[in-house]
Amino acid sequence: MKGTRCTLEITEAHPKALRRLLERSEHSGVAVMVERLTADLREHRLDATLAAVTAWAMHMRQPGWRDLYQQERCPVQPFDNPVSYWMPIP
């Protein structure tokens, strides 16, 4: 529909960095959840699952996570929708 604005939130995900941060994280509940979800997954499915966890954390405003996009000096935003980069903070 012309003129319709989407309210979908968008977040970047960096699966390998997310795994490293979760390994050092004090937020053991999320780390345990990720370990259970990804225990037997191969690379592409693992990355997709970690991206979903990032989107979940953004949507839930998970304690101990923050939007790193807010700290960017010269951010690039190709859409009208807000863009985020949610990651856990160890």
PyMOL Python script that loads the backbone (N, CA, C, O; Angstrom):
from pymol import cmd

cmd.read_pdbstr("""\
ATOM      1  N   MET A   1       0.841  -1.175   0.000  1.00  0.00           N
ATOM      2  CA  MET A   1       0.000   0.000   0.000  1.00  0.00           C
ATOM      3  C   MET A   1       0.878   1.226   0.000  1.00  0.00           C
ATOM      4  O   MET A   1       1.783   1.355   0.824  1.00  0.00           O
ATOM      5  N   LYS A   2       0.615   2.113  -0.912  1.00  0.00           N
ATOM      6  CA  LYS A   2       1.396   3.331  -1.019  1.00  0.00           C
ATOM      7  C   LYS A   2       1.170   4.216   0.201  1.00  0.00           C
ATOM      8  O   LYS A   2       0.036   4.446   0.622  1.00  0.00           O
ATOM      9  N   GLY A   3       2.264   4.702   0.753  1.00  0.00           N
ATOM     10  CA  GLY A   3       2.171   5.602   1.893  1.00  0.00           C
ATOM     11  C   GLY A   3       2.094   4.902   3.241  1.00  0.00           C
ATOM     12  O   GLY A   3       2.056   5.568   4.275  1.00  0.00           O
ATOM     13  N   THR A   4       2.070   3.573   3.251  1.00  0.00           N
ATOM     14  CA  THR A   4       2.019   2.830   4.509  1.00  0.00           C
ATOM     15  C   THR A   4       3.402   2.786   5.118  1.00  0.00           C
ATOM     16  O   THR A   4       4.378   2.475   4.435  1.00  0.00           O
ATOM     17  N   ARG A   5       3.490   3.095   6.392  1.00  0.00           N
ATOM     18  CA  ARG A   5       4.770   3.088   7.087  1.00  0.00           C
ATOM     19  C   ARG A   5       4.861   1.851   7.972  1.00  0.00           C
ATOM     20  O   ARG A   5       3.937   1.551   8.727  1.00  0.00           O
ATOM     21  N   CYS A   6       5.955   1.150   7.878  1.00  0.00           N
ATOM     22  CA  CYS A   6       6.190  -0.054   8.656  1.00  0.00           C
ATOM     23  C   CYS A   6       6.778   0.320  10.017  1.00  0.00           C
ATOM     24  O   CYS A   6       7.607   1.225  10.110  1.00  0.00           O
ATOM     25  N   THR A   7       6.352  -0.370  11.061  1.00  0.00           N
ATOM     26  CA  THR A   7       6.877  -0.094  12.398  1.00  0.00           C
ATOM     27  C   THR A   7       7.796  -1.212  12.881  1.00  0.00           C
ATOM     28  O   THR A   7       8.039  -1.343  14.081  1.00  0.00           O
ATOM     29  N   LEU A   8       8.301  -2.008  11.964  1.00  0.00           N
ATOM     30  CA  LEU A   8       9.187  -3.113  12.284  1.00  0.00           C
ATOM     31  C   LEU A   8      10.533  -2.597  12.784  1.00  0.00           C
ATOM     32  O   LEU A   8      11.148  -1.742  12.146  1.00  0.00           O
ATOM     33  N   GLU A   9      10.992  -3.116  13.928  1.00  0.00           N
ATOM     34  CA  GLU A   9      12.319  -2.766  14.426  1.00  0.00           C
ATOM     35  C   GLU A   9      13.357  -3.618  13.714  1.00  0.00           C
ATOM     36  O   GLU A   9      13.110  -4.789  13.426  1.00  0.00           O
ATOM     37  N   ILE A  10      14.506  -3.042  13.433  1.00  0.00           N
ATOM     38  CA  ILE A  10      15.572  -3.738  12.723  1.00  0.00           C
ATOM     39  C   ILE A  10      16.826  -3.700  13.579  1.00  0.00           C
ATOM     40  O   ILE A  10      17.197  -2.644  14.092  1.00  0.00           O
ATOM     41  N   THR A  11      17.483  -4.848  13.738  1.00  0.00           N
ATOM     42  CA  THR A  11      18.749  -4.886  14.461  1.00  0.00           C
ATOM     43  C   THR A  11      19.780  -5.670  13.665  1.00  0.00           C
ATOM     44  O   THR A  11      19.456  -6.659  13.009  1.00  0.00           O
ATOM     45  N   GLU A  12      20.996  -5.225  13.730  1.00  0.00           N
ATOM     46  CA  GLU A  12      22.138  -5.951  13.170  1.00  0.00           C
ATOM     47  C   GLU A  12      22.481  -7.081  14.127  1.00  0.00           C
ATOM     48  O   GLU A  12      22.263  -6.958  15.332  1.00  0.00           O
ATOM     49  N   ALA A  13      23.003  -8.157  13.616  1.00  0.00           N
ATOM     50  CA  ALA A  13      23.457  -9.262  14.462  1.00  0.00           C
ATOM     51  C   ALA A  13      24.857  -9.665  14.020  1.00  0.00           C
ATOM     52  O   ALA A  13      25.136  -9.734  12.823  1.00  0.00           O
ATOM     53  N   HIS A  14      25.713  -9.924  14.953  1.00  0.00           N
ATOM     54  CA  HIS A  14      27.071 -10.386  14.655  1.00  0.00           C
ATOM     55  C   HIS A  14      27.278 -11.657  15.466  1.00  0.00           C
ATOM     56  O   HIS A  14      27.768 -11.597  16.594  1.00  0.00           O
ATOM     57  N   PRO A  15      26.910 -12.810  14.905  1.00  0.00           N
ATOM     58  CA  PRO A  15      26.864 -14.059  15.667  1.00  0.00           C
ATOM     59  C   PRO A  15      28.158 -14.448  16.380  1.00  0.00           C
ATOM     60  O   PRO A  15      28.117 -14.865  17.538  1.00  0.00           O
ATOM     61  N   LYS A  16      29.294 -14.321  15.716  1.00  0.00           N
ATOM     62  CA  LYS A  16      30.548 -14.735  16.360  1.00  0.00           C
ATOM     63  C   LYS A  16      30.886 -13.837  17.547  1.00  0.00           C
ATOM     64  O   LYS A  16      31.326 -14.324  18.588  1.00  0.00           O
ATOM     65  N   ALA A  17      30.684 -12.539  17.397  1.00  0.00           N
ATOM     66  CA  ALA A  17      30.921 -11.617  18.513  1.00  0.00           C
ATOM     67  C   ALA A  17      29.926 -11.880  19.631  1.00  0.00           C
ATOM     68  O   ALA A  17      30.285 -11.828  20.807  1.00  0.00           O
ATOM     69  N   LEU A  18      28.679 -12.161  19.275  1.00  0.00           N
ATOM     70  CA  LEU A  18      27.663 -12.449  20.283  1.00  0.00           C
ATOM     71  C   LEU A  18      28.042 -13.676  21.106  1.00  0.00           C
ATOM     72  O   LEU A  18      27.914 -13.660  22.331  1.00  0.00           O
ATOM     73  N   ARG A  19      28.503 -14.733  20.455  1.00  0.00           N
ATOM     74  CA  ARG A  19      28.917 -15.942  21.200  1.00  0.00           C
ATOM     75  C   ARG A  19      30.045 -15.631  22.176  1.00  0.00           C
ATOM     76  O   ARG A  19      30.027 -16.092  23.317  1.00  0.00           O
ATOM     77  N   ARG A  20      31.018 -14.855  21.731  1.00  0.00           N
ATOM     78  CA  ARG A  20      32.145 -14.510  22.615  1.00  0.00           C
ATOM     79  C   ARG A  20      31.670 -13.687  23.806  1.00  0.00           C
ATOM     80  O   ARG A  20      32.095 -13.920  24.937  1.00  0.00           O
ATOM     81  N   LEU A  21      30.791 -12.727  23.549  1.00  0.00           N
ATOM     82  CA  LEU A  21      30.288 -11.901  24.644  1.00  0.00           C
ATOM     83  C   LEU A  21      29.461 -12.721  25.625  1.00  0.00           C
ATOM     84  O   LEU A  21      29.551 -12.518  26.836  1.00  0.00           O
ATOM     85  N   LEU A  22      28.655 -13.645  25.109  1.00  0.00           N
ATOM     86  CA  LEU A  22      27.845 -14.474  25.998  1.00  0.00           C
ATOM     87  C   LEU A  22      28.704 -15.410  26.838  1.00  0.00           C
ATOM     88  O   LEU A  22      28.346 -15.730  27.972  1.00  0.00           O
ATOM     89  N   GLU A  23      29.833 -15.849  26.295  1.00  0.00           N
ATOM     90  CA  GLU A  23      30.740 -16.698  27.068  1.00  0.00           C
ATOM     91  C   GLU A  23      31.304 -15.949  28.274  1.00  0.00           C
ATOM     92  O   GLU A  23      31.593 -16.557  29.305  1.00  0.00           O
ATOM     93  N   ARG A  24      31.458 -14.641  28.148  1.00  0.00           N
ATOM     94  CA  ARG A  24      32.001 -13.828  29.240  1.00  0.00           C
ATOM     95  C   ARG A  24      30.908 -13.120  30.029  1.00  0.00           C
ATOM     96  O   ARG A  24      31.205 -12.405  30.986  1.00  0.00           O
ATOM     97  N   SER A  25      29.673 -13.304  29.649  1.00  0.00           N
ATOM     98  CA  SER A  25      28.559 -12.557  30.218  1.00  0.00           C
ATOM     99  C   SER A  25      28.170 -13.036  31.611  1.00  0.00           C
ATOM    100  O   SER A  25      28.274 -14.219  31.938  1.00  0.00           O
ATOM    101  N   GLU A  26      27.724 -12.092  32.411  1.00  0.00           N
ATOM    102  CA  GLU A  26      27.172 -12.411  33.730  1.00  0.00           C
ATOM    103  C   GLU A  26      25.700 -12.788  33.618  1.00  0.00           C
ATOM    104  O   GLU A  26      25.084 -13.191  34.605  1.00  0.00           O
ATOM    105  N   HIS A  27      25.147 -12.660  32.443  1.00  0.00           N
ATOM    106  CA  HIS A  27      23.731 -12.952  32.219  1.00  0.00           C
ATOM    107  C   HIS A  27      23.595 -14.416  31.833  1.00  0.00           C
ATOM    108  O   HIS A  27      23.307 -14.747  30.683  1.00  0.00           O
ATOM    109  N   SER A  28      23.802 -15.272  32.797  1.00  0.00           N
ATOM    110  CA  SER A  28      23.882 -16.707  32.531  1.00  0.00           C
ATOM    111  C   SER A  28      22.591 -17.275  31.972  1.00  0.00           C
ATOM    112  O   SER A  28      22.635 -18.255  31.227  1.00  0.00           O
ATOM    113  N   GLY A  29      21.447 -16.701  32.302  1.00  0.00           N
ATOM    114  CA  GLY A  29      20.184 -17.216  31.780  1.00  0.00           C
ATOM    115  C   GLY A  29      20.140 -17.161  30.269  1.00  0.00           C
ATOM    116  O   GLY A  29      19.733 -18.135  29.635  1.00  0.00           O
ATOM    117  N   VAL A  30      20.542 -16.065  29.680  1.00  0.00           N
ATOM    118  CA  VAL A  30      20.560 -15.937  28.220  1.00  0.00           C
ATOM    119  C   VAL A  30      21.641 -16.843  27.642  1.00  0.00           C
ATOM    120  O   VAL A  30      21.417 -17.486  26.617  1.00  0.00           O
ATOM    121  N   ALA A  31      22.804 -16.905  28.278  1.00  0.00           N
ATOM    122  CA  ALA A  31      23.883 -17.767  27.788  1.00  0.00           C
ATOM    123  C   ALA A  31      23.462 -19.229  27.784  1.00  0.00           C
ATOM    124  O   ALA A  31      23.759 -19.952  26.833  1.00  0.00           O
ATOM    125  N   VAL A  32      22.778 -19.672  28.825  1.00  0.00           N
ATOM    126  CA  VAL A  32      22.293 -21.059  28.892  1.00  0.00           C
ATOM    127  C   VAL A  32      21.250 -21.300  27.810  1.00  0.00           C
ATOM    128  O   VAL A  32      21.265 -22.346  27.160  1.00  0.00           O
ATOM    129  N   MET A  33      20.342 -20.341  27.608  1.00  0.00           N
ATOM    130  CA  MET A  33      19.325 -20.476  26.569  1.00  0.00           C
ATOM    131  C   MET A  33      19.991 -20.620  25.200  1.00  0.00           C
ATOM    132  O   MET A  33      19.605 -21.482  24.411  1.00  0.00           O
ATOM    133  N   VAL A  34      20.980 -19.788  24.920  1.00  0.00           N
ATOM    134  CA  VAL A  34      21.677 -19.849  23.635  1.00  0.00           C
ATOM    135  C   VAL A  34      22.401 -21.178  23.482  1.00  0.00           C
ATOM    136  O   VAL A  34      22.378 -21.776  22.407  1.00  0.00           O
ATOM    137  N   GLU A  35      23.039 -21.642  24.542  1.00  0.00           N
ATOM    138  CA  GLU A  35      23.755 -22.925  24.480  1.00  0.00           C
ATOM    139  C   GLU A  35      22.798 -24.061  24.152  1.00  0.00           C
ATOM    140  O   GLU A  35      23.121 -24.937  23.349  1.00  0.00           O
ATOM    141  N   ARG A  36      21.628 -24.050  24.769  1.00  0.00           N
ATOM    142  CA  ARG A  36      20.640 -25.106  24.502  1.00  0.00           C
ATOM    143  C   ARG A  36      20.099 -25.025  23.080  1.00  0.00           C
ATOM    144  O   ARG A  36      19.905 -26.052  22.428  1.00  0.00           O
ATOM    145  N   LEU A  37      19.857 -23.810  22.598  1.00  0.00           N
ATOM    146  CA  LEU A  37      19.311 -23.631  21.250  1.00  0.00           C
ATOM    147  C   LEU A  37      20.306 -23.995  20.160  1.00  0.00           C
ATOM    148  O   LEU A  37      19.914 -24.424  19.075  1.00  0.00           O
ATOM    149  N   THR A  38      21.582 -23.827  20.444  1.00  0.00           N
ATOM    150  CA  THR A  38      22.585 -23.961  19.389  1.00  0.00           C
ATOM    151  C   THR A  38      23.498 -25.166  19.535  1.00  0.00           C
ATOM    152  O   THR A  38      24.444 -25.305  18.760  1.00  0.00           O
ATOM    153  N   ALA A  39      23.252 -26.031  20.490  1.00  0.00           N
ATOM    154  CA  ALA A  39      24.173 -27.127  20.812  1.00  0.00           C
ATOM    155  C   ALA A  39      24.574 -27.982  19.610  1.00  0.00           C
ATOM    156  O   ALA A  39      25.751 -28.313  19.475  1.00  0.00           O
ATOM    157  N   ASP A  40      23.659 -28.343  18.755  1.00  0.00           N
ATOM    158  CA  ASP A  40      23.964 -29.260  17.649  1.00  0.00           C
ATOM    159  C   ASP A  40      23.820 -28.615  16.274  1.00  0.00           C
ATOM    160  O   ASP A  40      23.655 -29.312  15.273  1.00  0.00           O
ATOM    161  N   LEU A  41      23.882 -27.304  16.224  1.00  0.00           N
ATOM    162  CA  LEU A  41      23.679 -26.623  14.940  1.00  0.00           C
ATOM    163  C   LEU A  41      24.987 -26.399  14.200  1.00  0.00           C
ATOM    164  O   LEU A  41      26.037 -26.188  14.808  1.00  0.00           O
ATOM    165  N   ARG A  42      24.903 -26.450  12.886  1.00  0.00           N
ATOM    166  CA  ARG A  42      26.058 -26.123  12.052  1.00  0.00           C
ATOM    167  C   ARG A  42      26.069 -24.622  11.775  1.00  0.00           C
ATOM    168  O   ARG A  42      25.132 -23.914  12.143  1.00  0.00           O
ATOM    169  N   GLU A  43      27.110 -24.145  11.137  1.00  0.00           N
ATOM    170  CA  GLU A  43      27.391 -22.714  11.054  1.00  0.00           C
ATOM    171  C   GLU A  43      26.216 -21.834  10.620  1.00  0.00           C
ATOM    172  O   GLU A  43      25.898 -20.878  11.328  1.00  0.00           O
ATOM    173  N   HIS A  44      25.569 -22.106   9.513  1.00  0.00           N
ATOM    174  CA  HIS A  44      24.518 -21.214   9.016  1.00  0.00           C
ATOM    175  C   HIS A  44      23.290 -21.210   9.923  1.00  0.00           C
ATOM    176  O   HIS A  44      22.702 -20.159  10.175  1.00  0.00           O
ATOM    177  N   ARG A  45      22.912 -22.370  10.403  1.00  0.00           N
ATOM    178  CA  ARG A  45      21.776 -22.429  11.333  1.00  0.00           C
ATOM    179  C   ARG A  45      22.138 -21.803  12.661  1.00  0.00           C
ATOM    180  O   ARG A  45      21.302 -21.160  13.297  1.00  0.00           O
ATOM    181  N   LEU A  46      23.367 -21.983  13.082  1.00  0.00           N
ATOM    182  CA  LEU A  46      23.846 -21.357  14.307  1.00  0.00           C
ATOM    183  C   LEU A  46      23.772 -19.836  14.185  1.00  0.00           C
ATOM    184  O   LEU A  46      23.266 -19.165  15.084  1.00  0.00           O
ATOM    185  N   ASP A  47      24.269 -19.297  13.085  1.00  0.00           N
ATOM    186  CA  ASP A  47      24.234 -17.852  12.863  1.00  0.00           C
ATOM    187  C   ASP A  47      22.801 -17.325  12.838  1.00  0.00           C
ATOM    188  O   ASP A  47      22.516 -16.270  13.404  1.00  0.00           O
ATOM    189  N   ALA A  48      21.904 -18.055  12.185  1.00  0.00           N
ATOM    190  CA  ALA A  48      20.500 -17.635  12.122  1.00  0.00           C
ATOM    191  C   ALA A  48      19.862 -17.643  13.506  1.00  0.00           C
ATOM    192  O   ALA A  48      19.098 -16.740  13.846  1.00  0.00           O
ATOM    193  N   THR A  49      20.171 -18.657  14.299  1.00  0.00           N
ATOM    194  CA  THR A  49      19.620 -18.734  15.652  1.00  0.00           C
ATOM    195  C   THR A  49      20.145 -17.594  16.514  1.00  0.00           C
ATOM    196  O   THR A  49      19.388 -16.997  17.279  1.00  0.00           O
ATOM    197  N   LEU A  50      21.429 -17.288  16.400  1.00  0.00           N
ATOM    198  CA  LEU A  50      22.003 -16.184  17.169  1.00  0.00           C
ATOM    199  C   LEU A  50      21.423 -14.838  16.733  1.00  0.00           C
ATOM    200  O   LEU A  50      21.234 -13.946  17.561  1.00  0.00           O
ATOM    201  N   ALA A  51      21.143 -14.691  15.452  1.00  0.00           N
ATOM    202  CA  ALA A  51      20.484 -13.468  14.979  1.00  0.00           C
ATOM    203  C   ALA A  51      19.090 -13.352  15.586  1.00  0.00           C
ATOM    204  O   ALA A  51      18.664 -12.257  15.954  1.00  0.00           O
ATOM    205  N   ALA A  52      18.379 -14.470  15.693  1.00  0.00           N
ATOM    206  CA  ALA A  52      17.053 -14.461  16.314  1.00  0.00           C
ATOM    207  C   ALA A  52      17.144 -14.098  17.788  1.00  0.00           C
ATOM    208  O   ALA A  52      16.283 -13.383  18.299  1.00  0.00           O
ATOM    209  N   VAL A  53      18.174 -14.580  18.482  1.00  0.00           N
ATOM    210  CA  VAL A  53      18.364 -14.227  19.895  1.00  0.00           C
ATOM    211  C   VAL A  53      18.604 -12.724  20.029  1.00  0.00           C
ATOM    212  O   VAL A  53      18.085 -12.086  20.945  1.00  0.00           O
ATOM    213  N   THR A  54      19.393 -12.164  19.112  1.00  0.00           N
ATOM    214  CA  THR A  54      19.630 -10.717  19.130  1.00  0.00           C
ATOM    215  C   THR A  54      18.325  -9.949  18.947  1.00  0.00           C
ATOM    216  O   THR A  54      18.080  -8.970  19.651  1.00  0.00           O
ATOM    217  N   ALA A  55      17.489 -10.383  18.012  1.00  0.00           N
ATOM    218  CA  ALA A  55      16.205  -9.719  17.782  1.00  0.00           C
ATOM    219  C   ALA A  55      15.304  -9.860  19.012  1.00  0.00           C
ATOM    220  O   ALA A  55      14.610  -8.915  19.386  1.00  0.00           O
ATOM    221  N   TRP A  56      15.316 -11.029  19.631  1.00  0.00           N
ATOM    222  CA  TRP A  56      14.536 -11.252  20.856  1.00  0.00           C
ATOM    223  C   TRP A  56      14.999 -10.308  21.961  1.00  0.00           C
ATOM    224  O   TRP A  56      14.176  -9.683  22.631  1.00  0.00           O
ATOM    225  N   ALA A  57      16.322 -10.201  22.155  1.00  0.00           N
ATOM    226  CA  ALA A  57      16.862  -9.328  23.204  1.00  0.00           C
ATOM    227  C   ALA A  57      16.482  -7.870  22.948  1.00  0.00           C
ATOM    228  O   ALA A  57      16.175  -7.134  23.886  1.00  0.00           O
ATOM    229  N   MET A  58      16.501  -7.455  21.682  1.00  0.00           N
ATOM    230  CA  MET A  58      16.097  -6.094  21.338  1.00  0.00           C
ATOM    231  C   MET A  58      14.615  -5.888  21.672  1.00  0.00           C
ATOM    232  O   MET A  58      14.246  -4.906  22.317  1.00  0.00           O
ATOM    233  N   HIS A  59      13.789  -6.808  21.234  1.00  0.00           N
ATOM    234  CA  HIS A  59      12.346  -6.694  21.444  1.00  0.00           C
ATOM    235  C   HIS A  59      11.993  -6.685  22.940  1.00  0.00           C
ATOM    236  O   HIS A  59      11.120  -5.933  23.373  1.00  0.00           O
ATOM    237  N   MET A  60      12.673  -7.520  23.712  1.00  0.00           N
ATOM    238  CA  MET A  60      12.397  -7.636  25.142  1.00  0.00           C
ATOM    239  C   MET A  60      13.132  -6.581  25.977  1.00  0.00           C
ATOM    240  O   MET A  60      12.912  -6.460  27.182  1.00  0.00           O
ATOM    241  N   ARG A  61      14.012  -5.820  25.308  1.00  0.00           N
ATOM    242  CA  ARG A  61      14.858  -4.846  26.028  1.00  0.00           C
ATOM    243  C   ARG A  61      15.550  -5.576  27.181  1.00  0.00           C
ATOM    244  O   ARG A  61      15.498  -5.155  28.337  1.00  0.00           O
ATOM    245  N   GLN A  62      16.192  -6.671  26.824  1.00  0.00           N
ATOM    246  CA  GLN A  62      16.831  -7.568  27.779  1.00  0.00           C
ATOM    247  C   GLN A  62      17.836  -6.811  28.650  1.00  0.00           C
ATOM    248  O   GLN A  62      18.703  -6.116  28.120  1.00  0.00           O
ATOM    249  N   PRO A  63      17.734  -6.934  29.972  1.00  0.00           N
ATOM    250  CA  PRO A  63      18.708  -6.278  30.854  1.00  0.00           C
ATOM    251  C   PRO A  63      20.129  -6.752  30.531  1.00  0.00           C
ATOM    252  O   PRO A  63      20.351  -7.934  30.264  1.00  0.00           O
ATOM    253  N   GLY A  64      21.073  -5.836  30.558  1.00  0.00           N
ATOM    254  CA  GLY A  64      22.460  -6.169  30.268  1.00  0.00           C
ATOM    255  C   GLY A  64      22.803  -6.078  28.794  1.00  0.00           C
ATOM    256  O   GLY A  64      23.956  -6.293  28.421  1.00  0.00           O
ATOM    257  N   TRP A  65      21.848  -5.768  27.956  1.00  0.00           N
ATOM    258  CA  TRP A  65      22.070  -5.564  26.523  1.00  0.00           C
ATOM    259  C   TRP A  65      21.867  -4.087  26.235  1.00  0.00           C
ATOM    260  O   TRP A  65      21.117  -3.410  26.938  1.00  0.00           O
ATOM    261  N   ARG A  66      22.532  -3.588  25.205  1.00  0.00           N
ATOM    262  CA  ARG A  66      22.292  -2.202  24.803  1.00  0.00           C
ATOM    263  C   ARG A  66      22.471  -2.057  23.302  1.00  0.00           C
ATOM    264  O   ARG A  66      23.056  -2.910  22.635  1.00  0.00           O
ATOM    265  N   ASP A  67      21.959  -0.971  22.801  1.00  0.00           N
ATOM    266  CA  ASP A  67      22.009  -0.663  21.384  1.00  0.00           C
ATOM    267  C   ASP A  67      23.315   0.073  21.086  1.00  0.00           C
ATOM    268  O   ASP A  67      23.439   1.262  21.382  1.00  0.00           O
ATOM    269  N   LEU A  68      24.273  -0.616  20.511  1.00  0.00           N
ATOM    270  CA  LEU A  68      25.559  -0.005  20.194  1.00  0.00           C
ATOM    271  C   LEU A  68      25.451   1.019  19.069  1.00  0.00           C
ATOM    272  O   LEU A  68      26.326   1.872  18.922  1.00  0.00           O
ATOM    273  N   TYR A  69      24.391   0.943  18.279  1.00  0.00           N
ATOM    274  CA  TYR A  69      24.180   1.902  17.193  1.00  0.00           C
ATOM    275  C   TYR A  69      24.081   3.326  17.731  1.00  0.00           C
ATOM    276  O   TYR A  69      24.486   4.280  17.067  1.00  0.00           O
ATOM    277  N   GLN A  70      23.545   3.458  18.928  1.00  0.00           N
ATOM    278  CA  GLN A  70      23.384   4.780  19.542  1.00  0.00           C
ATOM    279  C   GLN A  70      24.723   5.459  19.808  1.00  0.00           C
ATOM    280  O   GLN A  70      24.772   6.680  19.952  1.00  0.00           O
ATOM    281  N   GLN A  71      25.806   4.695  19.874  1.00  0.00           N
ATOM    282  CA  GLN A  71      27.129   5.239  20.151  1.00  0.00           C
ATOM    283  C   GLN A  71      27.924   5.561  18.886  1.00  0.00           C
ATOM    284  O   GLN A  71      29.016   6.123  18.971  1.00  0.00           O
ATOM    285  N   GLU A  72      27.391   5.212  17.716  1.00  0.00           N
ATOM    286  CA  GLU A  72      28.089   5.457  16.457  1.00  0.00           C
ATOM    287  C   GLU A  72      28.232   6.961  16.202  1.00  0.00           C
ATOM    288  O   GLU A  72      27.299   7.729  16.438  1.00  0.00           O
ATOM    289  N   ARG A  73      29.391   7.366  15.725  1.00  0.00           N
ATOM    290  CA  ARG A  73      29.622   8.789  15.432  1.00  0.00           C
ATOM    291  C   ARG A  73      28.980   9.221  14.117  1.00  0.00           C
ATOM    292  O   ARG A  73      28.388  10.298  14.039  1.00  0.00           O
ATOM    293  N   CYS A  74      29.092   8.400  13.100  1.00  0.00           N
ATOM    294  CA  CYS A  74      28.526   8.708  11.787  1.00  0.00           C
ATOM    295  C   CYS A  74      27.708   7.507  11.312  1.00  0.00           C
ATOM    296  O   CYS A  74      28.109   6.812  10.379  1.00  0.00           O
ATOM    297  N   PRO A  75      26.570   7.266  11.946  1.00  0.00           N
ATOM    298  CA  PRO A  75      25.799   6.064  11.597  1.00  0.00           C
ATOM    299  C   PRO A  75      25.188   6.145  10.197  1.00  0.00           C
ATOM    300  O   PRO A  75      24.867   7.222   9.696  1.00  0.00           O
ATOM    301  N   VAL A  76      25.043   4.982   9.594  1.00  0.00           N
ATOM    302  CA  VAL A  76      24.378   4.868   8.295  1.00  0.00           C
ATOM    303  C   VAL A  76      23.022   4.252   8.558  1.00  0.00           C
ATOM    304  O   VAL A  76      22.920   3.200   9.190  1.00  0.00           O
ATOM    305  N   GLN A  77      21.981   4.907   8.072  1.00  0.00           N
ATOM    306  CA  GLN A  77      20.626   4.409   8.264  1.00  0.00           C
ATOM    307  C   GLN A  77      19.912   4.429   6.926  1.00  0.00           C
ATOM    308  O   GLN A  77      19.387   5.465   6.519  1.00  0.00           O
ATOM    309  N   PRO A  78      19.884   3.286   6.232  1.00  0.00           N
ATOM    310  CA  PRO A  78      19.323   3.241   4.887  1.00  0.00           C
ATOM    311  C   PRO A  78      17.796   3.204   4.830  1.00  0.00           C
ATOM    312  O   PRO A  78      17.223   3.258   3.742  1.00  0.00           O
ATOM    313  N   PHE A  79      17.132   3.113   5.978  1.00  0.00           N
ATOM    314  CA  PHE A  79      15.675   2.996   6.007  1.00  0.00           C
ATOM    315  C   PHE A  79      15.072   4.120   6.834  1.00  0.00           C
ATOM    316  O   PHE A  79      15.775   4.798   7.584  1.00  0.00           O
ATOM    317  N   ASP A  80      13.770   4.313   6.693  1.00  0.00           N
ATOM    318  CA  ASP A  80      13.060   5.248   7.556  1.00  0.00           C
ATOM    319  C   ASP A  80      12.908   4.680   8.958  1.00  0.00           C
ATOM    320  O   ASP A  80      12.813   5.425   9.933  1.00  0.00           O
ATOM    321  N   ASN A  81      12.884   3.366   9.053  1.00  0.00           N
ATOM    322  CA  ASN A  81      12.736   2.713  10.352  1.00  0.00           C
ATOM    323  C   ASN A  81      14.011   2.861  11.173  1.00  0.00           C
ATOM    324  O   ASN A  81      15.105   2.930  10.612  1.00  0.00           O
ATOM    325  N   PRO A  82      13.880   2.909  12.488  1.00  0.00           N
ATOM    326  CA  PRO A  82      15.078   2.947  13.326  1.00  0.00           C
ATOM    327  C   PRO A  82      15.897   1.677  13.147  1.00  0.00           C
ATOM    328  O   PRO A  82      15.344   0.587  13.009  1.00  0.00           O
ATOM    329  N   VAL A  83      17.203   1.822  13.149  1.00  0.00           N
ATOM    330  CA  VAL A  83      18.125   0.704  13.026  1.00  0.00           C
ATOM    331  C   VAL A  83      18.852   0.556  14.354  1.00  0.00           C
ATOM    332  O   VAL A  83      19.173   1.555  14.998  1.00  0.00           O
ATOM    333  N   SER A  84      19.112  -0.665  14.766  1.00  0.00           N
ATOM    334  CA  SER A  84      19.771  -0.933  16.044  1.00  0.00           C
ATOM    335  C   SER A  84      20.905  -1.931  15.862  1.00  0.00           C
ATOM    336  O   SER A  84      21.021  -2.576  14.820  1.00  0.00           O
ATOM    337  N   TYR A  85      21.731  -2.048  16.882  1.00  0.00           N
ATOM    338  CA  TYR A  85      22.783  -3.050  16.926  1.00  0.00           C
ATOM    339  C   TYR A  85      22.888  -3.508  18.367  1.00  0.00           C
ATOM    340  O   TYR A  85      23.761  -3.056  19.107  1.00  0.00           O
ATOM    341  N   TRP A  86      21.995  -4.410  18.767  1.00  0.00           N
ATOM    342  CA  TRP A  86      21.900  -4.860  20.149  1.00  0.00           C
ATOM    343  C   TRP A  86      22.916  -5.954  20.447  1.00  0.00           C
ATOM    344  O   TRP A  86      23.026  -6.936  19.713  1.00  0.00           O
ATOM    345  N   MET A  87      23.648  -5.769  21.525  1.00  0.00           N
ATOM    346  CA  MET A  87      24.645  -6.746  21.975  1.00  0.00           C
ATOM    347  C   MET A  87      24.663  -6.763  23.498  1.00  0.00           C
ATOM    348  O   MET A  87      24.352  -5.755  24.133  1.00  0.00           O
ATOM    349  N   PRO A  88      25.025  -7.904  24.089  1.00  0.00           N
ATOM    350  CA  PRO A  88      25.152  -7.950  25.544  1.00  0.00           C
ATOM    351  C   PRO A  88      26.432  -7.221  25.967  1.00  0.00           C
ATOM    352  O   PRO A  88      27.435  -7.225  25.254  1.00  0.00           O
ATOM    353  N   ILE A  89      26.369  -6.611  27.120  1.00  0.00           N
ATOM    354  CA  ILE A  89      27.529  -5.907  27.641  1.00  0.00           C
ATOM    355  C   ILE A  89      28.062  -6.713  28.834  1.00  0.00           C
ATOM    356  O   ILE A  89      27.387  -6.843  29.855  1.00  0.00           O
ATOM    357  N   PRO A  90      29.291  -7.256  28.691  1.00  0.00           N
ATOM    358  CA  PRO A  90      29.832  -8.095  29.778  1.00  0.00           C
ATOM    359  C   PRO A  90      30.181  -7.268  31.007  1.00  0.00           C
ATOM    360  O   PRO A  90      30.645  -7.815  32.007  1.00  0.00           O
TER     361      PRO A  90
END
""", "prot")
cmd.dss("prot")
cmd.show_as("cartoon", "prot")
cmd.util.cbc("prot")
cmd.orient("prot")
